[in-house]
Amino acid sequence: QVQLVESGGGSVQAGGSLILSCAASGRTFRGYAMAWFRQAPGKERECVARITWSGGNPYYADSVKGRFTISRDNAKNTVYLQMNSLKPEDTAVYYCAAQNSVISNYDYWGQGTQVTVSS
């Protein structure tokens, strides 16, 4: 059974930091790109960061550039999202996702972890 399990969410004051982790299991994710999405109440889900298998040239949404860093440890099948200088508008449920091919939809999703940033 394929699973993506996020952890590390929580509540933090504005300006603080959190590190999210996503552990993948149940199959090999060799070659898969991994991404972090978020969805705030009443808003559409958005991709905030994406990283390829090799880790080169990661993508960041404009809203998080310079504050968030995505990384991965392929030996551990784990992807991370370091979030610094958090703002109240970063409050959302954060999901990790795995994508086999850039021309396909994301194949697997985690259950999400809540991040709440208070002002």
Phi and psi in degrees as a GROMACS rama.xvg file:
@    title "Ramachandran Plot"
@    xaxis  label "Phi"
@    yaxis  label "Psi"
@TYPE xy
-78.9212  133.354  VAL-2
-138.426  139.549  GLN-3
-119.016  120.281  LEU-4
-120.283  113.839  VAL-5
-87.2448  151.848  GLU-6
-152.731  165.068  SER-7
103.692  -4.59625  GLY-8
-69.2761  170.519  GLY-9
163.52  -165.002  GLY-10
-109.609  138.131  SER-11
-148.835  153.713  VAL-12
-81.2067  155.217  GLN-13
-53.8328  137.031  ALA-14
93.6382  -11.9244  GLY-15
-82.3433  -175.21  GLY-16
-133.515  152.497  SER-17
-143.883  152.682  LEU-18
-120.945  121.27  ILE-19
-95.9009  143.95  LEU-20
-124.209  149.501  SER-21
-135.935  112.096  CYS-22
-98.6171  126.209  ALA-23
-103.607  141.647  ALA-24
-150.966  165.97  SER-25
100.353  -13.7378  GLY-26
-167.742  170.536  ARG-27
-79.4331  138.932  THR-28
-109.542  23.7375  PHE-29
-61.38  128.353  ARG-30
89.4536  -11.0262  GLY-31
-78.3696  138.757  TYR-32
-81.3366  149.442  ALA-33
-123.407  147.14  MET-34
-143.163  157.835  ALA-35
-113.254  128.766  TRP-36
-114.216  163.815  PHE-37
-144.604  153.735  ARG-38
-140.837  119.699  GLN-39
-95.255  157.119  ALA-40
-55.7537  129.311  PRO-41
77.4464  5.15731  GLY-42
-121.141  160.377  LYS-43
-75.7536  154.29  GLU-44
-68.7869  138.161  ARG-45
-131.188  147.259  GLU-46
-83.4205  122.764  CYS-47
-99.8095  -25.4772  VAL-48
-160.905  148.749  ALA-49
-146.373  143.288  ARG-50
-138.885  137.021  ILE-51
-78.8661  173.083  THR-52
-56.3423  -42.2282  TRP-53
-77.2594  -17.4383  SER-54
87.2068  0.389845  GLY-55
-81.8017  149.721  GLY-56
47.531  60.5155  ASN-57
-66.1115  153.965  PRO-58
-99.0933  140.635  TYR-59
-134.764  139.409  TYR-60
-65.0526  148.622  ALA-61
-56.1299  -33.3693  ASP-62
-68.0862  -16.4243  SER-63
-121.284  -2.94917  VAL-64
-57.672  135.204  LYS-65
84.677  -10.7439  GLY-66
-116.341  -34.2804  ARG-67
-107.788  147.107  PHE-68
-134.559  125.402  THR-69
-99.7938  141.347  ILE-70
-149.444  167.951  SER-71
-147.072  151.344  ARG-72
-120.29  98.1518  ASP-73
-65.0345  -30.4989  ASN-74
-64.8165  -29.171  ALA-75
-101.798  1.29889  LYS-76
52.6163  43.6801  ASN-77
-131.838  138.858  THR-78
-119.949  146.905  VAL-79
-124.26  155.765  TYR-80
-134.482  106.693  LEU-81
-85.3032  121.764  GLN-82
-118.303  115.088  MET-83
-114.672  164.651  ASN-84
47.7577  48.6037  SER-85
-64.1999  145.749  LEU-86
-120.892  156.847  LYS-87
-55.1768  -32.2687  PRO-88
-72.302  -6.52022  GLU-89
-82.1047  -6.14555  ASP-90
-61.753  124.295  THR-91
-177.703  171.71  ALA-92
-89.7127  127.662  VAL-93
-104.036  132.509  TYR-94
-121.815  142.623  TYR-95
-102.156  155.633  CYS-96
-147.531  152.387  ALA-97
-120.07  136.68  ALA-98
-129.515  124.645  GLN-99
-80.039  -37.4264  ASN-100
-136.889  140.033  SER-101
-64.6622  -18.5892  VAL-102
-96.8331  6.03673  ILE-103
-118.105  167.809  SER-104
-70.506  168.712  ASN-105
-68.01  136.054  TYR-106
-86.2698  -35.2726  ASP-107
-135.355  146.065  TYR-108
-132.372  148.271  TRP-109
-84.9948  179.043  GLY-110
-87.6693  -12.7794  GLN-111
97.8084  152.343  GLY-112
-138.082  136.419  THR-113
-81.9275  133.395  GLN-114
-121.066  123.971  VAL-115
-123.984  123.878  THR-116
-115.707  120.057  VAL-117
-100.436  149.008  SER-118
